[in-house]
Amino acid sequence: MRILLKMFSISRTCMRSFTHIPAPNRLSLLDCYLGCSQRAAGRWTGISSRRCLSSVEGQTVPSMLRHLTSKIKATGPITVAEYMREVLTNPVSGYYVKNDMLGAEGDFITSPEISQMFGELIGIWCVSEWMAAGKPKAFQLVELGPGRGSLTSDILRVFSQLQSALKGAAVSVHLVEVSPKLSQVQAECLAGDHTQVCVSDEEGVYRTGTTQSGLPVSWYHRVEDVPRGFSIFLAHEFFDALPIHKFQKTEKGWREIMVDIDPEAPEKLRFVVFPAPTLASTTLIPADEKREHVEVCPDSGVIVQKLANRIAVEGGAALIADYGHDGTKTDTFRGFRGHKLHDVLLAPGTADLTADVDFSYLRRMAGDEVVCMGPITQRLFLKNMGIDTRLQVLLRNCRDASTHAQLIQSYNMLINPEKMGHRFQFFSLLSHSRMVEPREEGEGAEEEKERQSAAACGWIHSSGIAVRDAELMCGKMSSGLFRYTMESSNWTCAEK
C-alpha cells in the first residue's frame, strides 16, 4: 500500500516551561518503490520504472542534467551511487548544497520538527548512556547530518535541565554536516551570532562557536575529523541519504543497475542493467543472498565501522534512527520534492533522493567490536523511553485547546503504526562492557546495577533474546532516576 503522510509542523505556542522546539530529519512519506523488470534489448537491458511523479516536475535544473549527460557521454553509464552523490552533494549544484529542503516549505519534515517530545527522549537516552558508562569527564555529543539543528537543540535543553546530573562533565557538541547552507541554519538555531567560520580547516573543523547554553560546538565534514574520546553518536535520518548501489539477479548472475541517457530522448535519463559483472556486483553481495533485487550502501558500512571502532576503544554509544528494514526489502530508491514522491531521474538536483536503510548490513559491517541492538520500531523505542508519561506532563501544563490538540496529533504521528510508529526503526551500537551482567552482591553491587539499568530502552538482541527488561527504564523514569512532576514540565534527575 502506498501511503502519503501529510506532514505538518507543530507550532510552538506553549507556555515558557513547555516550549516547542523541535528539529530536523527527513520525515519522508511512505514507500513508493521503483519496480525493476528486465527486458533484453541488445547489449544493454533497459529498466522500466513505475515512476512516481511530482506535481511540480515542469521545472528542471539544466546545469545538473547537462553535467550528468556530459559525464555519461564521456565515460559511459554511471552507478546509482555515483548518480546520488553528484545529485545530492555536488559542490556547485548539488541538492544539499543549493536547497533549503527541510520544514513545511521544503521537501520533507522530520520527527524532531513534529514534536519536542522526540528530541527530549533522545536526550534522556544520551544522558543515561553516559551515566551507564561511569560518568566519564569528557562527554562529546556528536550528530551526523543535523538538519536544522532542532534535535540537538531539544537535547541540549534537556541537558540544561539535568545540570545536577551532568555536573563535572565537560560536555561539547560536534556536528558532521556537508551542506554549507544547513550548517548556517544549525549555527543560528544553536548559537545565534556566537559562531565563526574557520579560515583553515586543517584539523577538520570548518566552523566553531558556543551554544546558547554555553557549550562549545564545532562543525566537520567527516566523522573521522571529530576529536577522539567518549562520544554519544546520533544519526537521525542520515544513512538513508547515503549513495546506494542497486543490483539485479539475472541468469548470468548478479548485475549492477546503472544510469544512462535514454536513446529515444537524449534530454532524459533511464536505468539500464550493466551486461558484465562490476567490482561492486562481485564484492558487495553476500553469497547466501535470496532476494532478486538488492540495494547496498558501502558508505554506510564504512561509517558504522568507524563508529564501532571508536566505541570499542574509547567508549560511548551510537543511536541510529531511520526508515529501513532488516534485510528484507528490495527496491526502495525514491525521490521527494515538495512533500510528494518524485521520479528519481527527473530534473536531478531538485529533489531529495533516499533509500531505506538495511540494518542487517549495518550489523554485519559493525562486526564483533560492539553489541548491535535492534532494529526496533520508533513506537516501541519512544514508549519504552516514557513518551506516554511525558505527553501527560505537557498536556497537564497546556493552557489552550489548540496546543492540546497539536500535542495529541504530534504524539499520534510519532507512534501510530500506520504513520511513523512502525515505519521508522531504531538501531544502537553499544560497548561490550555495557552488556556485562550486574553483580548481585558485594561491594559496588548497587552502583553497578544502577549503571547497567540506567539506559534500558527495550532493545531486543538480533538472536531474539531480550537482553533488557523494557519495563525497567519506564519504571525508573516514573519512580526516580529521571522524573518530571505533574506540576512542572522540567526534567529532573533523582540521583544524588
C-alpha positions, -999 to +999 in steps of 0.1 A: +000+000+000+013+034-009+006+058+019+013+095+016+018+110+050+006+146+055+034+164+072+029+192+095+049+214+118+039+219+154+036+255+164+054+265+195+027+284+212+032+269+246+040+284+280+076+291+286+083+259+306+068+239+278+084+253+247+080+235+214+115+235+199+117+205+175+143+196+149+155+182+116+154+149+099+137+135+069+101+127+078+096+111+044+063+100+030+058+062+028+071+039+002+066+042-035+090+017-048+106+018-082+099-016-097+125-031-119+117-055-148+143-069-171+139-070-209+168-080-230+174-053-257+207-057-274+238-051-254+221-031-226+190-041-206+166-012-200+148-009-167+113+004-168+101+020-136+068+028-121+075+064-119+062+085-090+059+120-105+059+152-086+032+177-093+058+203-100+080+184-124+079+210-152+109+228-138+144+214-142+180+222-133+197+222-166+232+226-151+230+193-132+213+175-161+240+188-185+267+178-161+254+142-158+248+137-195+282+151-203+297+127-178+278+097-192+288+106-228+324+107-218+327+076-196+296+056-201+267+048-178+272+056-141+263+037-110+233+047-090+257+055-061+276+080-084+243+095-096+232+100-060+265+115-049+265+140-078+228+150-075+229+154-037+264+167-028+279+182-060+297+213-046+282+235-074+247+224-080+240+195-055+206+194-038+220+196-003+243+225-013+217+247-030+184+240-014+166+245+019+150+211+020+136+209+055+103+220+070+069+230+057+084+249+028+110+222+019+107+187+006+104+168+039+096+172+076+113+151+103+103+137+137+121+164+158+102+190+138+069+173+147+072+173+185+097+183+212+090+150+229+111+132+204+143+151+210+137+152+247+136+114+250+167+111+228+184+135+252+174+113+282+188+083+263+221+101+258+224+111+295+215+077+307+241+060+285+267+085+298+257+075+333+259+038+325+294+043+312+305+056+347+301+093+340+334+100+321+346+136+324+346+142+287+311+139+271+310+145+233+276+147+218+280+140+180+252+143+155+256+132+119+235+152+095+218+176+120+193+191+096+182+224+111+197+216+144+163+210+161+172+176+175+204+188+191+186+219+204+160+198+222+187+175+236+207+205+249+176+218+266+173+185+285+210+187+293+204+222+308+176+209+330+198+180+341+228+201+351+228+185+385+233+150+370+259+163+344+279+183+370+316+178+364+312+166+328+329+186+301+301+185+275+308+195+239+288+194+207+301+181+174+281+183+142+290+164+110+275+184+081+284+186+044+259+214+035+271+250+039+236+262+039+224+238+066+255+245+087+245+282+088+209+273+098+222+250+125+245+277+138+217+302+140+195+276+158+221+265+184+244+295+189+228+326+174+256+350+164+282+332+185+299+312+157+327+318+133+339+302+101+374+288+104+399+303+080+417+270+078+402+236+084+435+217+087+421+199+118+388+191+100+368+219+117+353+245+094+331+263+119+332+268+157+310+286+183+293+285+216+258+273+221+232+294+239+237+272+270+275+279+269+288+247+254+315+246+227+301+235+193+321+226+162+313+216+126+331+190+105+327+175+070+336+139+081+330+118+112+367+109+114+375+146+119+356+146+152+381+145+182+387+112+198+371+105+232+339+092+248+311+101+225+274+096+220+268+094+183+233+102+169+223+097+133+186+105+126+176+101+090+213+103+080+220+069+065+190+069+041+206+097+020+240+080+015+246+066-020+235+031-028+244+006-054+215-013-070+218-049-082+195-073-101+199-111-102+200-124-138+205-158-155+242-149-156+245-139-120+243-105-102+245-074-124+246-038-114+219-013-124+233+019-139+220+053-150+223+060-188+210+085-213+177+075-229+185+069-266+149+079-276+150+111-256+186+125-252+174+150-226+162+122-203+179+095-182+170+059-177+181+028-158+199+000-175+214-033-164+252-035-170+259-065-191+290-077-173+300-080-136+313-049-119+336-047-089+306-038-068+284-067-080+312-092-073+322-078-038+291-063-021+265-091-023+266-120+002+268-155-013+236-165+005+215-136-007+180-148-015+164-116-029+162-108-066+169-071-062+194-057-037+205-022-026+238-019-008+253+013+007+291+009+011+294+043+026+271+034+055+292+003+062+324+024+064+308+049+087+294+022+110+328+005+112+344+038+122+317+043+149+321+008+161+359+011+164+356+044+184+330+030+207+351-002+213+383+018+220+370+050+237+336+041+250+302+056+242+273+045+221+256+052+188+218+056+181+207+053+145+171+062+137+158+059+101+132+042+080+146+009+070+144-029+072+163-059+084+175-073+051+140-080+037+132-052+012+143-048-024+136-016-045+133+013-021+152+041-041+129+071-044+127+108-045+108+136-027+100+171-037+075+194-020+064+165+003+055+144-027+070+114-043+092+123-073+108+104-102+144+099-091+157+105-127+136+136-134+151+171-130+181+159-110+191+183-083+156+195-075+145+166-052+158+147-023+169+111-031+167+084-005+167+046+001+156+025+031+185+016+054+194-021+055+201-026+092+212-062+086+241-048+065+250-023+093+250-051+118+273-072+095+297-042+090+299-034+127+313-068+133+322-081+168+337-048+181+304-037+196+270-051+205+243-042+179+208-038+193+177-036+172+162-026+150+130-019+170+102+003+159+100+040+167+068+033+186+084+008+209+115+029+215+096+061+224+071+042+246+100+024+264+116+058+269+084+072+285+067+092+259+032+085+273+042+100+307+059+129+290+028+136+270+006+137+301+030+162+317+028+185+287-010+182+285-013+190+322+007+222+316-011+231+284-031+263+286-052+263+254-072+239+233-053+244+201-020+234+217-036+205+234-049+192+201-015+197+185+002+177+212-022+148+207-018+150+169+020+150+170+021+122+195-002+102+172+021+109+142+052+097+161+038+064+174+008+054+153+018+022+135+002+034+103+021+067+103+057+069+117+054+044+146+064+013+126+079+029+095+109+043+114+134+020+132+159+025+159+193+007+160+221+010+185+258+003+188+269-003+224+302-012+241+305-048+252+311-036+287+277-021+286+262-056+285+280-071+314+257-086+339+255-065+371+269-080+403+243-093+427+262-088+459+293-074+474+310-040+473+298-018+445+268-040+436+242-013+438+263+012+418+268-015+392+231-023+389+224+014+385+249+017+357+236-014+339+199-004+341+201+033+335+196+033+298+174+003+292+153+011+262+137-023+254+163-034+229+160-069+216+192-087+206+194-100+170+190-135+183+156-126+195+166-128+232+156-098+253+188-086+270+170-058+289+136-056+305+116-030+286+097-022+317+128-014+337+136+020+322+099+031+322+098+022+359+130+041+366+117+071+348+084+072+366+098+063+400+131+080+403+161+082+381+147+107+356+114+121+367+092+151+360+063+161+382+028+170+371+034+205+385+064+212+363+074+202+328+112+204+335+133+173+337+150+164+369+173+136+380+168+118+413+203+105+415+224+123+442 
